[in-house]
Structure formats: C-alpha cells, structure tokens
Amino acid sequence: MTTPAHLIRDAARLIPVPEAEFLLTALLHRPRHRLYLDRGPVPARKAARFQSLVSRAAAGAPAQYLVRSAPFLDLDLYVDPRVVIPRPETEELVLRAARRARAPRLVLDYGTGSGCIAIALARMFPRARVLAVDRSLPALQVCRRNTKRYRLSHRIALVRADTLGAPRLRRLAGRADLLISNPPYVPAERIPKLPVRVRDHEPMVGLDGGRKGTKILAMLLDLGPGFLSPRGLLALEIDLTHARFVRARLPQAGIERDLNGKVRYAFSTRAA
C-alpha cells in the first residue's frame, strides 16, 4: 500500500523532503500534516503523477512551476515560466514596507510579475488603489489571473510600461503613498552562476539587471522620489552589492539586511 508518507520517503532519495512535501500537498490538496496522518493509499494515477513530478524536479525543474503554484505570505499564487517565482526575501520587503506605510491610498508596484506584492498590499490596505506595473505582457497576464483569483481586479490596475517615465505613469507624479519594487537586480556576470533551476527556467527579464545589476534600480532611484506624496515611501529590494550605489543616488535612503544578514532592502521617505 502506497501512503503519502511512503511516497515522500521514496522521493527524498532524489529531492529534498520539503520539496517533496510541497509537490504532494499540491497534488493531493491536503495540508502538510495530513500527509503523515493519512494512512490510506494514494490512488495509483496520482502516485504515478507524483513520481513524474519528482523526476522532473530532480532534473532541475522548479517545483512551483510543476504544480503552477507558489506560496507568498498568506497567498497561494498561480505561477508559470512567464514570471519569477516569489521568494521569502520579497515577503519580508512587503512586511517591512507595510509597517512603514501610512495608510496608503495609492500604491505603485513596479515590476509586479506574478502580482505577489500588489495583491498582498491590496489585502493589507483595503482602502488603497494599487497599480501593478510591468514591462512584460506575459507577466501581466499571470498577474491578471491572480488578481481575479483574489477578486481584486476592481482595485488593482495593470499597466504595461518600460519605465516610470512612461506617459501613462507620469501623471501620477507626487501622488504615490508607497512606491515598491523588486526589480531585476542580478549583475549580468553572475547570471551563469545562478542555480540551474533559476538560470534555465525562470525568465531572465525578471532577473537580469544589466552589467552591474543596476539598470532598473538606477531608474527607480532617479525617478521614484518624484512619484511620492508627502511622507510617501520608496521601498526597494536590492542586491547585496548595491548599498553604495543606492546611497550615491539617494543619500537619505536607509539600507537594511534580510534575516540572513545580507544587504537586501532600501527605504526612503519623502519629507512632508
């Protein structure tokens, strides 16, 4: 008899146990603890499907893409290779920004991807209007799917734009109470050194920040402050090598480390 626990034990020979648990919870639609409490057999078709997913994960395919699902804070988001997989560091960005924000009425999420930041903030601040901006039309299609899933299409507007200087965005100058972004910031020379499951599967448009990783970051630092309302907040996720670059362009910015002790965030508040 093949129980969930037996499947996880066998899968652990090829992939980490948490990854096996994630795949099986998604496949069986059961919470993690039930995988070990349920003693009944897993249907043969689902057991075979799970073994196929494990083989693909062992070959380097991201588990989140395999099951079209990624957790983010209290969200369960649809993801596929059109968008970068949401990460814990970005959850932290959202939580830190939310603690600093002053009941924002207008939130601008630049480089929205799956919509993880936009949706999380829309749920945290029910009175806020959120603009989810991305230069990638395929990414915005995924974002739209997630905003519909959480019934937030009436509060989250999707905007396709290559830069904050786009005509559709310029009219918002001085009005954003929170401008937040997890831009592509990996330096080009580091791209080949990324893990295979990142380098060969996730979209480079959401990762590659140019030669020094600052191509989009520079634009956000130059144009972003002009979009802020009085006491508005600029919140950015950055590379561990970017602290000096940020301070050179925005001296008042505060640089913070993530829970692993790595430089990861930049925050700046416009004077009232």
C-alpha positions in Angstrom: 0.0 0.0 0.0 1.4 3.4 -1.1 0.6 6.0 1.5 1.6 9.7 1.3 4.4 9.1 3.8 5.8 6.3 1.7 5.8 8.5 -1.4 7.7 11.2 0.4 10.2 8.8 1.8 10.9 7.4 -1.7 11.1 10.9 -3.2 13.6 12.0 -0.6 16.2 9.9 -2.4 16.0 12.4 -5.3 14.9 15.7 -3.9 14.8 17.5 -0.5 11.9 16.4 1.8 10.3 19.9 1.9 10.2 20.0 -1.9 8.6 16.5 -1.9 6.0 17.6 0.7 5.2 20.7 -1.3 4.6 18.7 -4.5 2.4 16.2 -2.7 0.3 18.7 -0.8 -0.4 20.5 -4.2 -1.2 17.2 -5.9 -3.5 15.8 -3.2 -4.9 19.2 -2.0 -4.1 18.3 1.6 -2.2 20.3 4.3 1.3 19.1 5.1 0.5 17.5 8.4 -2.2 15.3 6.8 0.5 13.7 4.6 1.8 11.9 7.7 -1.5 11.3 9.4 -3.4 9.8 6.5 -2.8 6.1 6.3 -5.0 5.4 3.3 -3.4 4.6 -0.1 -2.8 7.3 -2.7 -4.7 6.5 -5.9 -2.4 4.9 -8.4 -2.8 7.6 -11.0 -1.9 10.3 -8.5 1.1 8.3 -7.2 2.4 8.0 -10.8 1.9 11.7 -11.3 3.8 12.5 -8.2 6.7 10.2 -9.2 6.8 12.0 -12.6 6.9 15.4 -10.9 9.7 14.2 -8.6 11.7 13.1 -11.6 11.3 16.5 -13.3 12.2 18.3 -10.1 15.3 16.2 -9.7 16.3 17.2 -13.2 16.1 20.9 -12.3 12.6 22.0 -12.9 11.3 24.3 -10.2 8.6 22.6 -8.1 6.4 25.8 -8.2 6.2 25.7 -12.0 5.5 22.0 -12.0 2.3 22.4 -9.9 1.6 26.0 -11.1 1.5 27.3 -7.5 3.7 29.3 -5.2 3.1 30.5 -1.6 3.6 34.1 -0.7 2.7 35.3 2.8 -1.0 34.1 3.2 -1.5 33.8 -0.6 -1.4 30.8 -3.0 -0.5 32.3 -6.3 -0.6 30.9 -9.8 2.9 30.9 -11.4 4.4 29.6 -14.6 7.7 30.3 -16.5 6.4 33.7 -17.6 7.1 35.1 -14.1 9.9 34.8 -11.5 8.9 32.6 -8.5 8.1 34.7 -5.4 10.7 34.4 -2.7 10.8 34.8 1.1 13.0 37.9 0.8 10.2 39.7 -1.1 7.7 38.7 1.6 10.0 40.5 4.0 10.1 43.5 1.7 6.3 43.7 1.8 6.1 43.3 5.6 8.7 46.0 6.3 7.1 48.4 3.8 3.7 47.8 5.3 5.0 48.6 8.8 6.3 52.0 7.5 3.4 52.9 5.2 0.9 55.4 6.5 -2.5 54.0 5.4 -1.6 54.4 1.7 -4.3 55.4 -0.7 -2.2 54.8 -3.9 0.4 52.0 -4.1 2.6 51.6 -7.2 4.2 48.2 -7.6 6.9 48.4 -10.3 7.9 45.1 -11.9 4.9 43.3 -10.5 5.5 39.9 -12.1 3.0 37.4 -10.6 1.4 40.3 -8.7 2.5 38.9 -5.3 3.4 42.3 -3.9 0.4 44.2 -5.4 -2.1 41.6 -4.1 -0.5 41.3 -0.7 -0.6 45.0 -0.2 -4.1 45.4 -1.6 -5.3 42.9 1.1 -3.3 44.6 3.9 -4.7 48.1 2.9 -8.3 47.6 1.8 -8.8 51.3 1.0 -5.7 51.5 -1.2 -5.8 51.6 -5.0 -2.9 49.6 -6.4 -1.1 49.9 -9.8 0.7 46.8 -10.9 3.3 47.8 -13.5 5.4 45.5 -15.6 7.2 45.8 -19.0 6.4 42.1 -19.8 2.9 41.5 -21.2 3.2 37.7 -20.4 3.9 38.6 -16.8 0.9 40.9 -16.6 -1.3 38.0 -18.0 -0.2 36.0 -15.0 -0.8 38.9 -12.6 -4.3 39.4 -14.0 -5.1 35.7 -13.3 -4.0 36.1 -9.7 -5.9 39.4 -9.2 -9.0 37.6 -10.4 -8.4 34.7 -8.1 -8.4 37.1 -5.1 -11.3 39.2 -6.5 -9.1 42.3 -6.6 -9.5 43.3 -10.3 -11.6 46.4 -9.2 -8.7 47.7 -7.0 -5.6 46.6 -8.8 -5.0 48.2 -12.2 -2.5 46.6 -14.6 -0.2 48.8 -16.5 2.4 47.9 -19.1 5.3 50.2 -19.1 9.1 50.0 -19.6 9.9 52.8 -17.2 8.3 55.1 -14.6 8.7 57.8 -17.3 6.0 56.3 -19.4 3.2 58.8 -20.3 0.6 56.7 -18.5 2.5 56.9 -15.3 3.9 60.4 -15.4 0.5 61.8 -14.4 0.9 60.1 -11.0 3.9 62.2 -10.0 3.6 63.3 -6.4 0.6 61.0 -5.7 2.0 57.6 -4.7 2.0 57.0 -0.9 4.0 53.8 -1.5 6.3 53.0 -4.4 7.6 49.5 -4.0 9.7 47.3 -6.3 11.6 44.1 -6.5 13.3 44.9 -9.8 15.6 42.6 -11.8 18.9 43.2 -10.0 21.2 40.3 -10.6 24.5 41.5 -12.2 25.0 40.0 -15.7 28.3 38.4 -14.8 26.5 36.4 -12.0 23.7 35.0 -14.3 25.8 32.0 -15.4 26.5 31.2 -11.8 22.8 31.0 -10.7 21.4 27.6 -9.8 20.3 25.6 -12.8 16.6 25.7 -11.8 16.8 29.5 -11.8 19.1 30.1 -14.7 17.4 27.6 -17.1 13.8 28.0 -16.1 12.9 31.5 -14.7 12.5 34.4 -17.1 15.7 36.5 -17.5 13.6 39.7 -17.9 12.8 39.4 -14.2 16.3 38.6 -13.1 19.0 40.3 -15.3 19.7 43.8 -14.0 22.3 44.6 -16.6 26.1 44.7 -16.3 26.2 45.8 -12.7 22.6 44.8 -11.8 21.6 48.5 -11.5 19.8 49.1 -14.9 16.3 49.3 -13.5 17.4 50.2 -10.0 19.0 53.4 -11.3 15.7 54.4 -13.0 13.8 53.8 -9.8 16.2 55.8 -7.7 16.2 58.7 -10.2 12.5 58.9 -11.0 10.9 57.2 -8.0 11.2 60.0 -5.4 9.2 62.3 -7.8 6.3 60.0 -7.6 6.0 60.1 -3.9 3.4 62.1 -2.0 4.4 64.0 1.1 5.7 61.3 3.6 5.4 58.8 0.8 7.7 55.7 1.0 10.0 54.3 -1.6 10.7 50.6 -0.8 13.2 48.5 -2.9 14.7 45.1 -2.9 18.3 45.3 -4.0 21.4 43.1 -4.5 23.9 42.7 -1.7 26.4 44.8 -3.8 24.2 47.8 -4.3 24.3 49.7 -0.9 26.9 52.1 -2.1 25.2 52.7 -5.4 21.9 53.4 -3.7 23.5 55.9 -1.2 25.3 57.7 -4.0 22.0 58.4 -5.8 19.7 58.7 -2.8 21.8 59.7 0.3 18.9 59.7 2.7 18.0 56.1 1.9 18.2 53.5 4.7 19.8 50.2 3.8 18.7 47.1 5.7 19.7 43.5 5.8 17.4 40.5 5.4 17.0 37.7 8.0 20.1 36.0 6.7 22.2 39.1 7.3 22.6 40.1 3.7 22.1 43.6 2.4 18.7 43.4 0.7 16.4 46.5 1.1 16.5 50.2 0.6 13.8 52.6 2.1 13.4 56.3 1.7 10.6 58.6 2.9 9.8 61.9 1.2 9.7 64.8 3.6 6.3 66.2 4.4 
